[in-house]
Amino acid sequence: SSAEGEALRATAQVAQATLEATRQELETTKGSLDVHLERAAEREQAAATELQAAKERVSEALSTLATVRGELAEKEAGSTELAAKVAALQADVEQGAAETTALEGQLRTATA
């Protein structure tokens, strides 16, 4: 009976050591996951910030475009300088819209 008690104590000690090692592994894994999640959140925030900035640039370009189009309407039809400004602003707006679309895709990827 004493030998059985010793065997049970030895088994309990092995189980205790195994549980402690497993607990330490879980703590390490949790720490790694926390770091991963924190970095993912930082990337998501950076992408959201970039997206907002791109949207603001597009909004500003649209506003400027509307202003220039208004000025153009007031001028004679032969005003090539304003027509060139409108074309340049239109290109800026299209580029900004493309950048916004790309940033939205990056944001979706970052949050996936």
Phi, psi and omega in degrees: 000324178294323178294322178296319179297317178297318180297317179296318178298318179296317179297319179295321179295318178297315180298318179298316180295319178296316179298319180295317178297318179296318178299317179295320177298318179296320177299316179297315179298317179298318178298318179296317179295320178300316179297315180300314181295322179296316179294320178297319178295321178295318178295319179297317180295318179297318179295320179295321178295316178298318180298316180297318179298318179295319179297321179295320178296319178296317180298316178297318180295319178297319179297314179297319179299316179298319178298312181296320178297323177296316178298319181298320180296330181280342183269171176290157184298336184274013183282090184288331180296314179292324178298321178294321177298316180298316180298317180295317179294322177300318178297319178298317181296316180296320178295317179298320178295320178295318178296319179298315178299317179296318180293324176297321177296319179295321180295317177299318180295318182294328183269352182287000000 
